[in-house]
Amino acid sequence: MALILCSILGCYPNGDGMECFGKDRYASLNFLTTTPVDSVQFYLDEQRICYGDVGHYYKLVVCKSLTTDADVASDFFSEKCMASEKEKTWTIFHCYVGKPSDGVVVSSKELRVKVFSTNREKIDIPLGSLGGLITNVFPERDSAEWFGYRDNPIRPFLDDFYSPALSMRKGCFNGFCVASLPMVDKEVCYDK
């Protein structure tokens, strides 16, 4: 019974035990590509983020299965992926930063992304405040396809992209484009 009440009313009805912060404190950064990439490093100003204890980082490969009509997600390219012009394989590098223990101010003026593949690229992307936004960075060659999606092409694995066609385009810099969407949640809460 207590579990049912907790799920309906919330486990801390008076706010005791919870600490909440506005969404402007957080940033969700994503590098998406249909071209093979080994790794990506994210920086806000000169501080590397989503590395060690600062932020949350992961890599995800999403593709259409060769054997079923379903999408497949893993942390590496799989032989189970259908590779064709129609069925793209997306590699996503995700960085979520801003929780109190991260010690990062997301209102920095510059997002830098370093991409590691066969040739090392450093992408400097000038952005204003990233707080409260889901920011997607992708190669310009993928932009027409990405903005053409009415529905999120990588659901259910990453729901926070919503509709790429509705995202705010920030522009293209050095061969890479940037788009953002506002985060839906107004605040994020943690146990004290």
PyMOL commands that set and color helices and strands:
alter all, ss='L'
color gray80, all
select helices_A, chain A and resi 2-9+23-25+100-102+140-148+159-161+164-166
alter helices_A, ss='H'
color red, helices_A
select strands_A, chain A and resi 18-22+27-33+39-44+47-49+56-64+71-74+90-97+110-116+121-126+133-139+168-173+176-182+187-191
alter strands_A, ss='S'
color yellow, strands_A
deselect
rebuild
show_as cartoon
